[in-house]
Every structure is written in C-alpha cells, then in structure tokens.
C-alpha cells in the first residue's frame, strides 16, 4: 500500500525485529512499531496494533522465526523447548482468527523436526518470509477474481477493514475493489464505521483515501436505509474464520449486513484466503467468539481539536457493556466465497473440492 508516497507492507521483519504499522493511531498519525521479543509480538496482536486474520497469521510466522533467531545457546533440546513455549504463548493472543494458528504451524511444524540449531534459524526466517509472500499472492488473486463481479458504476458496501492493513498487502474484501478501480471502473464504496473500534471509518477510509477511490463513511445502522433505496449493488466483507460448511465468522455486525442484503436481494460476497478455512471446524457453532473489554463500548477514542489523542466516556458511569468482537453469518446468506482459486458457493462440497 502507498502511504506518503512510499510502499509499505503491514508487517515485516528486519534482522531479529518484527516491524509493523501501528494501526490504532491511524488515520491521524503514521508510526512504525518495532517489536523485539515474543511478549511484545503477543501484546501487539492482543491489543490490535496489528489486526485482520491474514496480517495476524504473518505476524505469528515472523514471531516464531524471531523466537528461533533470538536463541543464543547450544542446546538443541532447550531451543525446541523455547519454541514450544513461544508457540503456546502466541496461540492465546486472539482465539478467533484461524490464520494465527496457520502462521504458527507453517513455521513451527517444519523447524521443530530439524536437528541443527543453525538450520532451524535459517529455515525459520525463510518459512516466515515464504508465508508472507504466499499471503500477498493469495490476496492478489482474490482481487483478480473478485473484480470480475464488479460492474462499472457499482456501489459497494464494506464492513470493518479487510484491506491491505488487515493482510500483508492488497487486502481481501478491498482487493477486488482496488483491482476494479485500477481497471478504470467507476465505483463507489460505502464504508460501515464498524463500532466499537471503528475500523471502517478509520482504516478502510484511510486506504480508500490513499487510493483515490470515491467513498462515504456511514453509521453501522444506516446500511439498511441505503439498501432499501437501492443505492447498494453488492456487499463484500472478509472473514476471520470460515467453517467447512461455509459459515463465516467476521467482525461483529457482519451477520446483520448479510440479513439485510438477503432481504433486499443484494449479492453478499466473502473474500477469503484458504488459510482462513478451518478444516477442523464443521460449522459456525464451533467457532470460539472473542469477547473483548467493555471499555471499547463505553469509551470512544480519537483526536481532539488540539491534536491530542485521547479517550472520552460516552456512557453513564454506572453502565456496563458487552463486547463480542465477532459474529457468525450462516452459509445460506452468503452468495459466494471469493478465493485465490476462484469464486465458489459457500457449502461443504465446494469447499472440500477447493481444498
């Protein structure tokens, strides 16, 4: 993605340091965070400095490489013990994103069987870089296939951020929109604000501004209004975990948008890399739903007129909140899954054939 005239990835590695864009500061301040150990990487995922399933997966892969590179002893058994501890610790950062486990496994399952410390270190960084490159290629393919669905003049609704900032680059839900825009199609994007963390109004809008794509930020509960007025032609969202039957787990509020689209006969597509599919998950009921602190609901964050980043309480002092981070959209409401291998129906037969 181009930011201030320079091309950036969301997360990458330099030496033993994992580097990433500090997303909670966007869109008002651009900052790179340097992470020096597994604890810092774990916290960056948990606190959503990096977020989005594919970006979390790449971060996890880099973290396993970092754990290997930072070992300075000569005991192979001790190194493997450290790697297992790092794996277990990182796997608890965010429970819903399937790519977290995919990124960890991609590196750990290979290096743990090696018998040379030097080979483990080299192989770990090679695998992590390979994982990131594969993720970028998958997103490019999603963009190519998905853009064929977008006609000139289309008005597209998105929910949360599934752009380059949610991946290593290009994005999932935003990849078809980017590709269509590059092809010269005249499109317009409605970006749901996506409370409580406002990834749509902060991050999706930031990317759309950077790309020069016409758009408007709308309140989460305004989507039905525009659908009923026939001002939305299609919906594209991402997924944090996809079950084998085609049920899709994504940012809270996605299920509502799917129901609205279904009622108004508007196509509802989900853009996913194959890493998002959980082969061990039969349906959406089996997906663990992360519930985050109620402070995200009770407070709002932003920049005041003096340029200071602060939070303000928007609820009564004695009120408490509930804050599920995701919901599950049943497959029957999904028009199709946009994947790196093509567009398929959201059902078990099609997913098994794809895999």
C-alpha positions in Angstrom: 0.0 0.0 0.0 1.2 3.5 -0.8 1.5 5.8 2.3 3.0 9.2 1.9 4.5 8.2 -1.5 6.2 5.1 -0.1 5.1 1.4 -0.5 4.6 -0.3 2.8 3.5 -3.8 4.0 1.5 -4.1 7.1 4.1 -6.3 8.9 7.7 -7.4 8.0 10.9 -8.4 9.7 14.4 -6.8 9.7 17.1 -8.9 11.4 15.6 -10.1 14.7 13.0 -7.3 14.9 9.4 -7.6 13.8 8.1 -4.3 12.4 4.5 -3.2 11.8 2.3 -0.3 11.2 0.7 1.0 14.4 -2.9 0.8 13.4 -4.7 2.3 16.5 -3.0 5.6 15.6 -4.4 5.7 12.1 -5.7 7.7 10.3 -4.3 10.7 12.1 -0.7 9.6 12.7 1.5 7.1 10.9 4.0 5.2 13.0 6.1 2.1 12.7 6.4 -0.1 15.8 9.5 -2.3 16.5 8.9 -5.5 18.5 11.9 -7.2 20.0 10.5 -10.4 21.6 7.6 -12.8 21.7 5.9 -11.0 24.5 5.8 -7.7 22.6 4.5 -9.5 19.5 1.8 -11.3 21.5 0.7 -8.0 23.0 0.7 -6.3 19.6 -1.8 -8.9 18.4 -3.9 -8.9 21.6 -4.1 -5.1 21.7 -4.8 -4.9 17.9 -1.7 -2.9 16.9 -1.9 -5.4 14.2 -5.3 -6.9 13.3 -7.0 -8.8 10.4 -6.7 -12.5 10.1 -4.0 -12.7 7.3 -1.9 -10.0 9.0 -2.1 -11.8 12.3 -1.0 -15.0 10.5 2.1 -13.4 9.0 2.9 -11.7 12.3 2.7 -15.1 14.1 5.0 -16.7 11.4 7.5 -13.9 12.0 7.3 -14.3 15.7 8.2 -18.0 15.5 11.2 -17.0 13.4 12.1 -14.3 15.9 12.0 -16.9 18.8 14.4 -19.1 16.9 16.8 -16.3 16.0 17.0 -14.9 19.5 18.2 -18.2 21.0 21.9 -17.9 21.7 22.7 -21.2 23.3 24.0 -24.5 22.0 21.4 -27.0 23.4 19.0 -28.2 20.7 16.5 -29.6 23.2 16.5 -26.2 25.0 15.8 -24.4 21.8 12.9 -26.7 20.9 11.5 -26.2 24.4 11.7 -22.4 23.9 10.0 -22.7 20.5 7.1 -24.7 22.0 6.7 -22.2 24.8 6.6 -19.4 22.2 4.0 -21.3 20.2 1.8 -21.9 23.1 2.0 -18.3 24.3 1.3 -16.7 20.9 -1.6 -19.0 20.2 -3.5 -17.4 23.1 -3.2 -13.8 21.7 -6.6 -13.9 19.9 -8.7 -17.1 19.8 -11.0 -16.4 16.8 -8.5 -15.7 13.9 -7.7 -19.0 12.2 -4.7 -17.5 10.4 -3.0 -17.1 13.8 -2.7 -20.8 14.1 -1.9 -21.3 10.5 1.0 -18.9 10.6 2.4 -20.6 13.8 2.0 -24.1 12.3 3.6 -23.1 9.0 6.9 -22.3 10.7 6.8 -24.4 13.9 5.8 -27.8 12.4 8.7 -27.7 10.0 11.6 -26.4 12.2 10.8 -28.5 15.2 11.9 -31.6 13.4 15.3 -30.3 12.4 18.5 -31.4 14.2 20.7 -28.4 13.7 20.3 -25.1 15.5 21.8 -23.1 12.6 19.4 -24.8 10.1 16.4 -24.2 12.4 17.2 -20.5 12.5 17.7 -20.2 8.7 14.7 -22.3 7.9 12.5 -20.3 10.3 13.1 -17.0 8.7 12.8 -18.5 5.2 9.5 -20.0 6.1 8.2 -16.8 7.6 9.1 -14.8 4.5 7.5 -17.5 2.4 4.3 -17.4 4.4 4.1 -13.6 3.9 4.8 -13.8 0.2 2.1 -16.5 -0.2 -0.4 -14.3 1.6 0.3 -11.4 -0.7 -0.1 -13.6 -3.8 -3.3 -15.0 -2.5 -4.7 -11.5 -2.0 -3.7 -10.5 -5.5 -5.6 -13.5 -6.9 -8.7 -12.6 -4.7 -8.6 -9.2 -6.3 -8.4 -10.6 -9.8 -11.3 -13.0 -9.4 -13.4 -10.7 -7.3 -13.1 -7.7 -9.6 -15.0 -9.7 -12.3 -18.1 -9.4 -10.2 -17.9 -5.6 -10.0 -19.6 -3.8 -12.9 -18.9 -0.2 -13.9 -21.0 2.1 -11.7 -21.3 -0.3 -8.9 -21.9 0.9 -5.3 -20.3 -1.5 -2.8 -20.8 -1.8 0.9 -17.9 -3.0 3.2 -17.9 -3.8 6.9 -14.8 -3.5 9.1 -11.4 -3.3 7.4 -10.4 -6.1 5.1 -7.9 -4.1 3.1 -4.1 -4.1 3.0 -3.9 -3.2 6.6 -5.7 -6.4 7.5 -3.3 -8.5 5.4 0.3 -8.2 4.5 -0.7 -6.3 1.4 -3.6 -5.7 -1.1 -6.3 -7.0 1.3 -9.2 -9.4 0.9 -12.5 -7.6 0.6 -10.8 -4.5 -0.6 -8.6 -6.4 -3.2 -11.5 -6.7 -5.8 -12.4 -3.1 -5.2 -8.8 -2.0 -5.7 -8.4 -4.1 -8.9 -11.7 -2.8 -10.3 -10.5 0.8 -9.6 -7.2 0.2 -11.3 -9.0 -1.2 -14.3 -10.8 2.1 -14.7 -14.2 1.1 -13.4 -16.2 3.8 -11.8 -17.2 2.6 -8.4 -18.3 4.0 -5.1 -17.8 2.4 -1.7 -20.0 2.7 1.4 -17.7 2.0 4.4 -19.5 1.0 7.6 -17.9 2.8 10.6 -17.8 -0.6 12.4 -18.2 0.2 16.1 -16.8 -0.1 18.7 -13.2 0.2 17.3 -14.3 1.9 14.1 -12.0 0.0 11.7 -14.2 1.1 8.8 -14.2 4.8 9.4 -10.5 4.8 10.5 -8.8 2.2 8.4 -10.9 1.3 5.4 -11.5 5.0 4.7 -7.7 5.7 5.2 -7.0 3.1 2.4 -9.7 4.4 0.1 -8.4 8.0 0.5 -4.9 6.8 -0.3 -6.1 5.0 -3.4 -8.4 7.9 -4.5 -11.5 5.7 -4.5 -14.8 7.6 -4.1 -16.5 6.6 -0.8 -18.6 7.7 2.1 -18.4 6.5 5.7 -21.8 5.6 7.1 -23.1 4.6 10.5 -23.4 0.9 11.1 -27.2 1.1 11.3 -27.6 3.1 8.1 -26.8 0.2 5.7 -30.5 -0.9 5.6 -31.6 2.6 4.6 -29.3 2.7 1.6 -30.1 -0.9 0.6 -33.8 -0.3 0.6 -33.3 2.8 -1.5 -31.4 0.6 -4.0 -28.2 2.6 -3.5 -26.1 -0.5 -2.8 -25.4 -3.1 -5.6 -23.3 -5.6 -3.6 -21.6 -6.3 -0.3 -18.0 -7.6 0.1 -16.6 -8.5 3.5 -13.7 -10.5 4.9 -13.6 -13.4 7.3 -11.5 -14.3 10.4 -12.5 -18.0 10.3 -14.6 -19.9 7.8 -16.2 -23.3 8.7 -16.2 -26.3 6.4 -19.9 -25.9 5.8 -19.5 -22.3 4.5 -20.5 -20.4 7.7 -18.4 -17.3 8.1 -17.1 -15.6 11.2 -16.3 -12.0 10.8 -16.4 -8.7 12.7 -19.4 -8.1 14.8 -22.3 -6.7 12.7 -21.5 -8.8 9.6 -24.5 -11.1 10.3 -26.8 -8.1 10.3 -25.5 -6.9 7.0 -25.9 -10.4 5.5 -29.6 -10.5 6.6 -30.2 -7.0 5.2 -28.6 -8.0 1.9 -30.6 -11.2 1.7 -33.9 -9.4 2.4 -33.1 -6.8 -0.3 -31.8 -9.3 -2.8 -28.3 -7.8 -2.9 -25.3 -10.2 -3.5 -23.3 -10.8 -0.3 -19.7 -12.0 -1.0 -17.0 -13.0 1.4 -13.3 -12.7 0.3 -11.1 -15.3 1.9 -7.6 -16.7 1.6 -7.5 -20.5 2.0 -5.7 -20.0 5.3 -8.9 -18.7 6.8 -10.7 -22.0 6.3 -10.6 -24.2 9.4 -10.6 -27.8 8.3 -11.4 -29.0 11.8 -14.4 -26.7 12.2 -17.7 -28.3 10.9 -19.9 -25.2 11.3 -20.1 -21.8 12.8 -21.4 -23.0 16.1 -17.9 -24.5 16.7 -16.1 -21.2 16.3 -14.9 -19.5 19.6 -16.1 -15.9 19.7 -13.7 -13.5 21.4 -15.3 -11.1 23.9 -13.2 -8.0 24.5 -13.2 -5.4 27.3 -16.4 -3.4 27.7 -14.3 -0.3 27.7 -14.3 -0.4 23.9 -18.0 0.1 24.0 -18.2 2.6 26.9 -15.4 4.9 25.6 -14.6 6.4 22.3 -11.1 7.2 21.1 -9.9 10.0 18.7 -8.0 13.2 18.2 -9.3 16.4 19.7 -9.1 19.8 18.0 -5.7 20.4 19.7 -4.2 17.4 18.1 -4.1 15.2 21.2 -5.1 11.6 21.1 -7.5 10.8 23.9 -10.5 8.8 25.0 -13.8 10.0 26.3 -16.5 8.1 28.1 -19.8 8.1 26.2 -21.9 6.0 28.6 -23.1 6.6 32.2 -20.6 5.8 34.9 -22.7 3.0 36.3 -23.4 1.3 33.0 -21.5 -1.8 31.9 -21.2 -3.2 28.4 -20.9 -6.4 26.4 -18.4 -6.5 23.6 -18.4 -9.7 21.4 -15.8 -9.0 18.7 -17.2 -11.3 16.0 -20.4 -12.9 14.9 -21.2 -15.8 12.6 -23.1 -15.5 9.3 -24.8 -18.8 8.2 -23.7 -20.0 4.7 -27.3 -19.7 3.3 -26.8 -15.9 3.4 -23.5 -15.9 1.5 -23.8 -15.5 -2.2 -20.3 -16.8 -2.8 -16.7 -17.1 -1.4 -14.1 -15.2 -3.4 -10.9 -17.2 -3.0 -7.4 -17.3 -4.6 -8.6 -20.2 -6.7 -11.8 -18.7 -7.9 -15.4 -17.9 -6.8 -17.3 -20.8 -5.2 -20.6 -21.4 -3.4 -20.4 -21.4 0.4 -21.1 -25.1 1.1 -19.2 -28.2 2.2 -19.0 -29.8 -1.2 -17.5 -26.7 -2.9 -15.0 -26.0 0.0 -13.8 -29.6 0.1 -13.3 -29.6 -3.7 -11.4 -26.3 -3.4 -9.1 -27.7 -0.7 
